[in-house]
Amino acid sequence: MPDRGQTLDAVLAHHEVSHLSVVVTQLHRLLQQSDTVSYPSLRYIILGGSPVPLKLLEHANARGLPVFASYGCTEM
């Protein structure tokens, strides 16, 4: 388990996280951390909670992040 207060970027960099579920704001903040950091163990980022801006998906795609949009009953 990550230490309390650790940033998402730090958790991904220091732990072998394979799947991640985030909302748009969390992905946006992660992409702001650094354009050079990669997360080799990360296989899926499930993104939901609100409409996803196209520019955010393009930025994630350019970074090679595996983002998949997900909608649950709260978005239906």
N, CA, C and O atoms as a GROMACS GRO file, in nm:
protein
  304
    1MET      N    1   0.084  -0.118   0.000
    1MET     CA    2   0.000   0.000   0.000
    1MET      C    3   0.088   0.124   0.000
    1MET      O    4   0.191   0.129   0.067
    2PRO      N    5   0.047   0.223  -0.075
    2PRO     CA    6   0.125   0.348  -0.079
    2PRO      C    7   0.119   0.421   0.055
    2PRO      O    8   0.027   0.402   0.135
    3ASP      N    9   0.218   0.504   0.077
    3ASP     CA   10   0.219   0.588   0.196
    3ASP      C   11   0.114   0.697   0.184
    3ASP      O   12   0.086   0.745   0.074
    4ARG      N   13   0.057   0.734   0.295
    4ARG     CA   14  -0.043   0.842   0.296
    4ARG      C   15   0.023   0.970   0.245
    4ARG      O   16   0.134   1.005   0.286
    5GLY      N   17  -0.045   1.040   0.156
    5GLY     CA   18   0.007   1.165   0.104
    5GLY      C   19   0.092   1.151  -0.021
    5GLY      O   20   0.132   1.251  -0.081
    6GLN      N   21   0.122   1.027  -0.061
    6GLN     CA   22   0.201   1.007  -0.183
    6GLN      C   23   0.119   1.048  -0.304
    6GLN      O   24  -0.001   1.021  -0.310
    7THR      N   25   0.181   1.114  -0.400
    7THR     CA   26   0.109   1.152  -0.522
    7THR      C   27   0.084   1.028  -0.607
    7THR      O   28   0.153   0.926  -0.593
    8LEU      N   29  -0.012   1.038  -0.695
    8LEU     CA   30  -0.043   0.927  -0.785
    8LEU      C   31   0.079   0.894  -0.872
    8LEU      O   32   0.108   0.777  -0.896
    9ASP      N   33   0.147   0.996  -0.917
    9ASP     CA   34   0.268   0.976  -0.996
    9ASP      C   35   0.372   0.896  -0.919
    9ASP      O   36   0.432   0.804  -0.975
   10ALA      N   37   0.392   0.928  -0.793
   10ALA     CA   38   0.490   0.856  -0.710
   10ALA      C   39   0.448   0.712  -0.688
   10ALA      O   40   0.532   0.621  -0.689
   11VAL      N   41   0.321   0.690  -0.667
   11VAL     CA   42   0.271   0.553  -0.648
   11VAL      C   43   0.297   0.470  -0.774
   11VAL      O   44   0.345   0.357  -0.765
   12LEU      N   45   0.264   0.525  -0.889
   12LEU     CA   46   0.284   0.452  -1.015
   12LEU      C   47   0.431   0.428  -1.044
   12LEU      O   48   0.467   0.326  -1.103
   13ALA      N   49   0.515   0.521  -1.005
   13ALA     CA   50   0.658   0.509  -1.031
   13ALA      C   51   0.726   0.407  -0.938
   13ALA      O   52   0.826   0.347  -0.976
   14HIS      N   53   0.673   0.388  -0.818
   14HIS     CA   54   0.740   0.305  -0.719
   14HIS      C   55   0.670   0.172  -0.688
   14HIS      O   56   0.724   0.090  -0.614
   15HIS      N   57   0.552   0.152  -0.741
   15HIS     CA   58   0.478   0.028  -0.718
   15HIS      C   59   0.439  -0.031  -0.854
   15HIS      O   60   0.422   0.043  -0.951
   16GLU      N   61   0.427  -0.159  -0.860
   16GLU     CA   62   0.390  -0.225  -0.986
   16GLU      C   63   0.239  -0.226  -1.004
   16GLU      O   64   0.175  -0.331  -0.993
   17VAL      N   65   0.182  -0.110  -1.033
   17VAL     CA   66   0.039  -0.095  -1.054
   17VAL      C   67   0.007  -0.137  -1.197
   17VAL      O   68   0.068  -0.086  -1.292
   18SER      N   69  -0.088  -0.229  -1.213
   18SER     CA   70  -0.123  -0.274  -1.347
   18SER      C   71  -0.255  -0.215  -1.395
   18SER      O   72  -0.275  -0.198  -1.515
   19HIS      N   73  -0.346  -0.184  -1.302
   19HIS     CA   74  -0.478  -0.131  -1.338
   19HIS      C   75  -0.508  -0.012  -1.248
   19HIS      O   76  -0.477  -0.012  -1.129
   20LEU      N   77  -0.568   0.090  -1.308
   20LEU     CA   78  -0.595   0.213  -1.235
   20LEU      C   79  -0.731   0.267  -1.279
   20LEU      O   80  -0.760   0.273  -1.399
   21SER      N   81  -0.813   0.305  -1.183
   21SER     CA   82  -0.943   0.365  -1.213
   21SER      C   83  -0.941   0.507  -1.160
   21SER      O   84  -0.923   0.530  -1.040
   22VAL      N   85  -0.960   0.604  -1.250
   22VAL     CA   86  -0.953   0.746  -1.213
   22VAL      C   87  -1.066   0.824  -1.277
   22VAL      O   88  -1.134   0.776  -1.368
   23VAL      N   89  -1.084   0.946  -1.228
   23VAL     CA   90  -1.176   1.040  -1.292
   23VAL      C   91  -1.090   1.138  -1.374
   23VAL      O   92  -0.968   1.138  -1.364
   24VAL      N   93  -1.156   1.220  -1.453
   24VAL     CA   94  -1.088   1.311  -1.546
   24VAL      C   95  -0.985   1.399  -1.476
   24VAL      O   96  -0.874   1.415  -1.526
   25THR      N   97  -1.019   1.456  -1.362
   25THR     CA   98  -0.927   1.544  -1.290
   25THR      C   99  -0.800   1.471  -1.249
   25THR      O  100  -0.690   1.526  -1.259
   26GLN      N  101  -0.813   1.347  -1.203
   26GLN     CA  102  -0.696   1.271  -1.162
   26GLN      C  103  -0.604   1.243  -1.281
   26GLN      O  104  -0.482   1.255  -1.268
   27LEU      N  105  -0.661   1.207  -1.395
   27LEU     CA  106  -0.578   1.183  -1.514
   27LEU      C  107  -0.511   1.312  -1.558
   27LEU      O  108  -0.393   1.312  -1.594
   28HIS      N  109  -0.584   1.421  -1.556
   28HIS     CA  110  -0.528   1.551  -1.593
   28HIS      C  111  -0.408   1.584  -1.504
   28HIS      O  112  -0.304   1.626  -1.555
   29ARG      N  113  -0.421   1.566  -1.374
   29ARG     CA  114  -0.311   1.595  -1.282
   29ARG      C  115  -0.193   1.502  -1.305
   29ARG      O  116  -0.078   1.545  -1.296
   30LEU      N  117  -0.220   1.377  -1.333
   30LEU     CA  118  -0.113   1.282  -1.360
   30LEU      C  119  -0.034   1.324  -1.483
   30LEU      O  120   0.088   1.316  -1.484
   31LEU      N  121  -0.103   1.367  -1.587
   31LEU     CA  122  -0.036   1.409  -1.710
   31LEU      C  123   0.043   1.538  -1.692
   31LEU      O  124   0.137   1.564  -1.767
   32GLN      N  125   0.007   1.619  -1.593
   32GLN     CA  126   0.081   1.742  -1.565
   32GLN      C  127   0.212   1.716  -1.491
   32GLN      O  128   0.300   1.802  -1.491
   33GLN      N  129   0.226   1.600  -1.428
   33GLN     CA  130   0.346   1.571  -1.348
   33GLN      C  131   0.473   1.579  -1.430
   33GLN      O  132   0.567   1.650  -1.394
   34SER      N  133   0.477   1.506  -1.541
   34SER     CA  134   0.598   1.503  -1.624
   34SER      C  135   0.565   1.439  -1.758
   34SER      O  136   0.487   1.344  -1.765
   35ASP      N  137   0.624   1.492  -1.863
   35ASP     CA  138   0.602   1.434  -1.996
   35ASP      C  139   0.699   1.321  -2.026
   35ASP      O  140   0.686   1.255  -2.129
   36THR      N  141   0.795   1.297  -1.938
   36THR     CA  142   0.896   1.195  -1.966
   36THR      C  143   0.880   1.069  -1.882
   36THR      O  144   0.942   0.967  -1.913
   37VAL      N  145   0.800   1.074  -1.778
   37VAL     CA  146   0.783   0.957  -1.691
   37VAL      C  147   0.697   0.853  -1.760
   37VAL      O  148   0.594   0.886  -1.820
   38SER      N  149   0.739   0.726  -1.750
   38SER     CA  150   0.656   0.618  -1.803
   38SER      C  151   0.626   0.521  -1.689
   38SER      O  152   0.696   0.518  -1.588
   39TYR      N  153   0.524   0.442  -1.706
   39TYR     CA  154   0.480   0.347  -1.606
   39TYR      C  155   0.471   0.210  -1.673
   39TYR      O  156   0.363   0.172  -1.719
   40PRO      N  157   0.580   0.136  -1.679
   40PRO     CA  158   0.585   0.012  -1.758
   40PRO      C  159   0.489  -0.098  -1.713
   40PRO      O  160   0.448  -0.180  -1.795
   41SER      N  161   0.452  -0.101  -1.586
   41SER     CA  162   0.362  -0.207  -1.540
   41SER      C  163   0.215  -0.173  -1.562
   41SER      O  164   0.129  -0.259  -1.546
   42LEU      N  165   0.185  -0.050  -1.598
   42LEU     CA  166   0.047  -0.004  -1.614
   42LEU      C  167  -0.014  -0.056  -1.744
   42LEU      O  168   0.032  -0.022  -1.853
   43ARG      N  169  -0.117  -0.139  -1.732
   43ARG     CA  170  -0.180  -0.200  -1.849
   43ARG      C  171  -0.312  -0.133  -1.888
   43ARG      O  172  -0.346  -0.128  -2.006
   44TYR      N  173  -0.386  -0.083  -1.789
   44TYR     CA  174  -0.516  -0.021  -1.814
   44TYR      C  175  -0.539   0.096  -1.721
   44TYR      O  176  -0.512   0.088  -1.601
   45ILE      N  177  -0.588   0.206  -1.778
   45ILE     CA  178  -0.640   0.317  -1.699
   45ILE      C  179  -0.787   0.326  -1.735
   45ILE      O  180  -0.822   0.357  -1.849
   46ILE      N  181  -0.872   0.300  -1.639
   46ILE     CA  182  -1.016   0.310  -1.660
   46ILE      C  183  -1.057   0.451  -1.619
   46ILE      O  184  -1.032   0.494  -1.507
   47LEU      N  185  -1.120   0.522  -1.711
   47LEU     CA  186  -1.152   0.663  -1.691
   47LEU      C  187  -1.302   0.683  -1.697
   47LEU      O  188  -1.367   0.642  -1.793
   48GLY      N  189  -1.359   0.745  -1.595
   48GLY     CA  190  -1.503   0.767  -1.593
   48GLY      C  191  -1.540   0.880  -1.501
   48GLY      O  192  -1.454   0.957  -1.456
   49GLY      N  193  -1.668   0.891  -1.473
   49GLY     CA  194  -1.717   0.991  -1.379
   49GLY      C  195  -1.772   1.116  -1.443
   49GLY      O  196  -1.852   1.187  -1.382
   50SER      N  197  -1.730   1.145  -1.565
   50SER     CA  198  -1.776   1.265  -1.635
   50SER      C  199  -1.734   1.254  -1.781
   50SER      O  200  -1.654   1.167  -1.817
   51PRO      N  201  -1.788   1.343  -1.866
   51PRO     CA  202  -1.742   1.343  -2.005
   51PRO      C  203  -1.591   1.367  -2.012
   51PRO      O  204  -1.536   1.442  -1.931
   52VAL      N  205  -1.526   1.304  -2.108
   52VAL     CA  206  -1.380   1.312  -2.120
   52VAL      C  207  -1.344   1.405  -2.235
   52VAL      O  208  -1.383   1.380  -2.349
   53PRO      N  209  -1.269   1.512  -2.208
   53PRO     CA  210  -1.227   1.602  -2.316
   53PRO      C  211  -1.134   1.530  -2.414
   53PRO      O  212  -1.045   1.456  -2.374
   54LEU      N  213  -1.156   1.553  -2.542
   54LEU     CA  214  -1.076   1.490  -2.646
   54LEU      C  215  -0.927   1.521  -2.630
   54LEU      O  216  -0.843   1.434  -2.648
   55LYS      N  217  -0.895   1.646  -2.595
   55LYS     CA  218  -0.753   1.684  -2.577
   55LYS      C  219  -0.685   1.602  -2.467
   55LYS      O  220  -0.567   1.571  -2.477
   56LEU      N  221  -0.760   1.569  -2.362
   56LEU     CA  222  -0.704   1.487  -2.255
   56LEU      C  223  -0.672   1.347  -2.306
   56LEU      O  224  -0.566   1.293  -2.275
   57LEU      N  225  -0.762   1.289  -2.383
   57LEU     CA  226  -0.736   1.156  -2.441
   57LEU      C  227  -0.618   1.160  -2.538
   57LEU      O  228  -0.536   1.069  -2.540
   58GLU      N  229  -0.610   1.266  -2.616
   58GLU     CA  230  -0.498   1.280  -2.710
   58GLU      C  231  -0.365   1.291  -2.636
   58GLU      O  232  -0.265   1.231  -2.677
   59HIS      N  233  -0.364   1.366  -2.527
   59HIS     CA  234  -0.242   1.382  -2.447
   59HIS      C  235  -0.201   1.247  -2.385
   59HIS      O  236  -0.084   1.211  -2.387
   60ALA      N  237  -0.298   1.175  -2.330
   60ALA     CA  238  -0.271   1.043  -2.272
   60ALA      C  239  -0.221   0.947  -2.379
   60ALA      O  240  -0.128   0.870  -2.355
   61ASN      N  241  -0.282   0.951  -2.495
   61ASN     CA  242  -0.241   0.864  -2.606
   61ASN      C  243  -0.098   0.896  -2.650
   61ASN      O  244  -0.020   0.805  -2.679
   62ALA      N  245  -0.066   1.024  -2.657
   62ALA     CA  246   0.069   1.066  -2.696
   62ALA      C  247   0.174   1.017  -2.596
   62ALA      O  248   0.289   0.992  -2.632
   63ARG      N  249   0.134   1.003  -2.470
   63ARG     CA  250   0.223   0.952  -2.365
   63ARG      C  251   0.227   0.800  -2.362
   63ARG      O  252   0.304   0.741  -2.287
   64GLY      N  253   0.143   0.736  -2.445
   64GLY     CA  254   0.140   0.590  -2.448
   64GLY      C  255   0.062   0.528  -2.334
   64GLY      O  256   0.079   0.411  -2.303
   65LEU      N  257  -0.025   0.607  -2.270
   65LEU     CA  258  -0.104   0.555  -2.160
   65LEU      C  259  -0.228   0.484  -2.212
   65LEU      O  260  -0.298   0.536  -2.298
   66PRO      N  261  -0.256   0.365  -2.160
   66PRO     CA  262  -0.368   0.283  -2.208
   66PRO      C  263  -0.501   0.322  -2.142
   66PRO      O  264  -0.544   0.257  -2.047
   67VAL      N  265  -0.565   0.427  -2.191
   67VAL     CA  266  -0.687   0.481  -2.131
   67VAL      C  267  -0.811   0.422  -2.198
   67VAL      O  268  -0.822   0.416  -2.321
   68PHE      N  269  -0.904   0.377  -2.114
   68PHE     CA  270  -1.031   0.323  -2.161
   68PHE      C  271  -1.143   0.393  -2.088
   68PHE      O  272  -1.144   0.397  -1.964
   69ALA      N  273  -1.239   0.450  -2.161
   69ALA     CA  274  -1.353   0.517  -2.100
   69ALA      C  275  -1.447   0.413  -2.042
   69ALA      O  276  -1.472   0.309  -2.102
   70SER      N  277  -1.501   0.443  -1.924
   70SER     CA  278  -1.592   0.352  -1.855
   70SER      C  279  -1.706   0.434  -1.799
   70SER      O  280  -1.685   0.541  -1.742
   71TYR      N  281  -1.826   0.384  -1.814
   71TYR     CA  282  -1.941   0.452  -1.758
   71TYR      C  283  -2.020   0.354  -1.673
   71TYR      O  284  -2.049   0.242  -1.716
   72GLY      N  285  -2.054   0.398  -1.552
   72GLY     CA  286  -2.130   0.315  -1.461
   72GLY      C  287  -2.271   0.367  -1.447
   72GLY      O  288  -2.313   0.454  -1.522
   73CYS      N  289  -2.343   0.313  -1.350
   73CYS     CA  290  -2.484   0.350  -1.334
   73CYS      C  291  -2.500   0.498  -1.300
   73CYS      O  292  -2.605   0.555  -1.331
   74THR      N  293  -2.401   0.562  -1.239
   74THR     CA  294  -2.417   0.705  -1.209
   74THR      C  295  -2.410   0.791  -1.334
   74THR      O  296  -2.462   0.902  -1.335
   75GLU      N  297  -2.346   0.740  -1.440
   75GLU     CA  298  -2.337   0.815  -1.565
   75GLU      C  299  -2.451   0.782  -1.661
   75GLU      O  300  -2.466   0.849  -1.764
   76MET      N  301  -2.528   0.683  -1.632
   76MET     CA  302  -2.634   0.640  -1.725
   76MET      C  303  -2.748   0.737  -1.728
   76MET      O  304  -2.845   0.716  -1.800
   0.00000   0.00000   0.00000
